[in-house]
Amino acid sequence: MQINVAADALPDEPAEASRALETAREVSREAMGELRGAVRVLRAPGDPADAPPVPAPRLADLPGLVDGYRDAGLTAVLRETGAPPHVPATVGLTAYRIVQEALTNVVRHAGVARAEVDVEYGPGAVRIRSASTGPAADAGPETGTGSRGWRSARRASAAR
C-alpha cells in the first residue's frame, strides 16, 4: 500500500513519497525478520539449512566468478580499473550479481564465444560494462551481436 501511495505522490508531493517509501522499507524489513523466524521454527534440528550462512559475494569475488565461466568454456576477460572502494555489502553484492547476470546471458542467449567485463572503480561508484563478441564454436552463424552498456552499483549516500 505504501508503495502505491509513493507512486501517486511522487509527481506532486515528493516529500510524502519519500516518507511512504521509508515506511515500506521498514515494514518489509520487519516482515523479512518475522519470516526468517518462522522458517527457523519449521526447520528440523540438524537440517543443512541450520548451517552457518555463507557470506554474500562481493567485489573481491569477481575474479573467481569469471574464472568459473572460463572453466565452463567461455572465453571471458575481466578488466578492473581504479582502486576497489570500500562499499556497503549490498553494493558489492549488486555489482557481483550484475556481472553474473551479464555472463549468464552471454552463455544462454548470445551464442558467442567471448565475453568482456570492465569494472571501473571511481569515487562513490562502481561502473560495469559487459560486451560479447563472436559466435560460439557450435552455434553456427553468429546468433548474437553482443551487448554494450554501463550499469552502476552506486554507494549509498547516507551512512546506515
C-alpha positions in Angstrom: 0.0 0.0 0.0 2.8 2.4 0.9 4.5 1.9 -2.5 1.2 2.8 -4.2 1.0 6.0 -2.1 4.6 6.8 -3.0 3.9 6.3 -6.8 0.8 8.5 -6.6 2.5 11.2 -4.6 5.8 11.3 -6.4 5.0 13.8 -9.2 3.3 16.4 -6.9 4.5 15.6 -3.3 8.0 14.1 -3.3 8.4 14.5 0.5 5.2 12.4 1.0 6.5 9.9 -1.5 9.8 9.7 0.4 8.0 9.1 3.7 5.8 6.4 2.2 8.9 4.6 0.7 10.7 4.8 4.1 7.6 3.2 5.8 7.5 0.5 3.1 11.2 -0.2 3.7 10.7 -0.5 7.5 7.6 -2.8 7.1 9.4 -5.1 4.6 12.4 -5.3 6.9 10.2 -6.3 9.8 8.3 -8.8 7.7 11.5 -10.4 6.5 12.7 -10.8 10.1 9.4 -12.4 11.1 9.6 -14.7 8.1 13.1 -15.8 8.9 12.0 -16.6 12.5 9.1 -18.7 11.2 11.4 -20.6 8.9 13.8 -21.3 11.8 10.9 -22.7 13.8 9.8 -25.0 11.0 13.2 -26.5 10.3 14.1 -29.8 11.8 17.1 -29.9 14.0 20.2 -30.9 12.1 18.8 -29.6 8.8 21.5 -28.4 6.5 19.8 -25.1 6.4 20.9 -24.7 10.1 24.5 -24.4 8.9 26.1 -21.0 9.3 25.2 -18.7 6.4 27.7 -18.4 3.6 28.9 -14.8 3.2 27.4 -12.9 0.3 29.6 -12.4 -2.8 31.4 -9.1 -3.0 33.6 -7.2 -5.4 36.7 -9.2 -4.4 34.9 -12.3 -5.6 34.6 -11.1 -9.2 37.8 -12.8 -10.5 36.6 -16.2 -9.1 33.2 -15.7 -10.7 34.8 -15.0 -14.1 37.2 -18.0 -13.7 34.1 -20.2 -13.2 32.7 -19.2 -16.5 36.1 -19.7 -18.1 36.1 -23.2 -16.7 32.8 -23.8 -18.3 34.2 -23.0 -21.7 33.5 -19.3 -22.2 36.4 -17.0 -23.1 35.9 -14.4 -20.5 38.0 -11.3 -19.8 37.7 -9.2 -16.6 39.4 -5.8 -16.5 39.3 -3.8 -13.3 40.5 -0.2 -13.3 40.9 2.1 -10.3 41.1 1.0 -6.7 38.2 -1.0 -5.4 36.5 1.2 -2.8 35.1 0.1 0.5 31.4 -0.2 -0.3 28.4 -1.4 1.6 27.8 -5.1 1.3 24.6 -4.5 -0.7 26.6 -2.5 -3.3 29.3 -5.2 -3.6 26.6 -7.9 -3.9 24.7 -5.9 -6.5 27.8 -5.4 -8.6 28.6 -9.1 -8.4 25.1 -10.1 -9.4 25.2 -7.7 -12.4 28.4 -9.3 -13.7 26.9 -12.8 -13.0 23.8 -11.9 -14.9 25.7 -10.5 -17.9 27.9 -13.6 -18.2 24.9 -15.9 -17.8 23.1 -14.0 -20.6 26.1 -14.4 -22.8 26.2 -18.2 -22.2 22.4 -18.6 -22.6 21.4 -16.2 -25.3 24.1 -14.5 -27.2 25.6 -17.5 -29.0 29.1 -16.1 -28.6 32.4 -17.4 -27.5 33.9 -14.3 -25.8 32.7 -12.0 -23.1 34.4 -9.0 -21.7 33.6 -7.3 -18.4 35.1 -4.0 -17.5 34.7 -2.8 -13.9 35.7 0.8 -13.2 36.0 1.9 -9.6 35.6 5.6 -9.0 34.6 8.0 -6.3 31.2 6.8 -5.0 30.5 4.5 -7.9 31.3 1.1 -9.4 30.7 1.1 -13.2 30.3 -2.2 -15.0 30.4 -2.7 -18.8 29.9 -6.0 -20.4 30.3 -6.9 -24.1 30.1 -10.2 -26.0 31.6 -10.9 -29.4 32.0 -13.7 -32.0 30.0 -16.9 -32.5 30.3 -19.8 -30.2 32.1 -22.8 -31.6 28.9 -24.9 -32.0 26.5 -22.0 -32.7 27.0 -21.8 -36.5 26.5 -18.3 -37.8 26.6 -15.6 -35.2 23.3 -15.5 -33.4 24.1 -12.6 -31.2 25.6 -9.2 -31.9 26.7 -8.6 -28.4 25.6 -6.0 -25.9 27.4 -3.0 -24.7 26.4 -0.7 -21.9 27.3 0.5 -18.4 25.4 -0.3 -15.3 26.2 1.2 -12.0 26.1 0.0 -8.4 26.2 3.2 -6.5 27.4 3.7 -3.0 24.6 4.5 -0.6 24.6 8.3 0.0 23.9 8.1 3.7 25.7 6.1 6.3 23.5 3.4 7.8 
